[in-house]
Amino acid sequence: MPEMPCTSWSVPFRGDAFEVDTTFAQAIDDLGLEMLAQKHNGWEDGDGAFGELTIDIAARKAVLEHSVRITETECFTHEWEG
């Protein structure tokens, strides 16, 4: 991924958009994180996650394949009477 300088936009939660001077590689990474947060907010919590974001410029389409790792909990109740 090229490290060429570019300008991107950031929109903080409940805030106004503003320009950010960054690199192309970082702008793509930030875009991926924003897209991930839209569908899987909190993905960084828990046992981890992994996936792949594919951006098809010609088709003007992005596809996110995302997997989460979750520790499951099973609850058991036992009762004894004397």
Secondary structure as a PSIPRED ss2 file (coil, helix, strand):
# PSIPRED VFORMAT (PSIPRED V4.0)

   1 M C   1.000  0.000  0.000
   2 P C   1.000  0.000  0.000
   3 E C   1.000  0.000  0.000
   4 M C   1.000  0.000  0.000
   5 P E   0.000  0.000  1.000
   6 C E   0.000  0.000  1.000
   7 T E   0.000  0.000  1.000
   8 S E   0.000  0.000  1.000
   9 W E   0.000  0.000  1.000
  10 S E   0.000  0.000  1.000
  11 V C   1.000  0.000  0.000
  12 P C   1.000  0.000  0.000
  13 F C   1.000  0.000  0.000
  14 R C   1.000  0.000  0.000
  15 G C   1.000  0.000  0.000
  16 D C   1.000  0.000  0.000
  17 A C   1.000  0.000  0.000
  18 F E   0.000  0.000  1.000
  19 E E   0.000  0.000  1.000
  20 V E   0.000  0.000  1.000
  21 D E   0.000  0.000  1.000
  22 T E   0.000  0.000  1.000
  23 T E   0.000  0.000  1.000
  24 F H   0.000  1.000  0.000
  25 A H   0.000  1.000  0.000
  26 Q H   0.000  1.000  0.000
  27 A H   0.000  1.000  0.000
  28 I H   0.000  1.000  0.000
  29 D H   0.000  1.000  0.000
  30 D H   0.000  1.000  0.000
  31 L H   0.000  1.000  0.000
  32 G H   0.000  1.000  0.000
  33 L H   0.000  1.000  0.000
  34 E H   0.000  1.000  0.000
  35 M H   0.000  1.000  0.000
  36 L H   0.000  1.000  0.000
  37 A H   0.000  1.000  0.000
  38 Q H   0.000  1.000  0.000
  39 K H   0.000  1.000  0.000
  40 H C   1.000  0.000  0.000
  41 N C   1.000  0.000  0.000
  42 G C   1.000  0.000  0.000
  43 W C   1.000  0.000  0.000
  44 E C   1.000  0.000  0.000
  45 D C   1.000  0.000  0.000
  46 G C   1.000  0.000  0.000
  47 D C   1.000  0.000  0.000
  48 G C   1.000  0.000  0.000
  49 A E   0.000  0.000  1.000
  50 F E   0.000  0.000  1.000
  51 G E   0.000  0.000  1.000
  52 E E   0.000  0.000  1.000
  53 L E   0.000  0.000  1.000
  54 T E   0.000  0.000  1.000
  55 I E   0.000  0.000  1.000
  56 D E   0.000  0.000  1.000
  57 I C   1.000  0.000  0.000
  58 A C   1.000  0.000  0.000
  59 A C   1.000  0.000  0.000
  60 R C   1.000  0.000  0.000
  61 K E   0.000  0.000  1.000
  62 A E   0.000  0.000  1.000
  63 V E   0.000  0.000  1.000
  64 L E   0.000  0.000  1.000
  65 E E   0.000  0.000  1.000
  66 H E   0.000  0.000  1.000
  67 S E   0.000  0.000  1.000
  68 V E   0.000  0.000  1.000
  69 R C   1.000  0.000  0.000
  70 I C   1.000  0.000  0.000
  71 T C   1.000  0.000  0.000
  72 E C   1.000  0.000  0.000
  73 T C   1.000  0.000  0.000
  74 E C   1.000  0.000  0.000
  75 C C   1.000  0.000  0.000
  76 F C   1.000  0.000  0.000
  77 T C   1.000  0.000  0.000
  78 H C   1.000  0.000  0.000
  79 E C   1.000  0.000  0.000
  80 W C   1.000  0.000  0.000
  81 E C   1.000  0.000  0.000
  82 G C   1.000  0.000  0.000
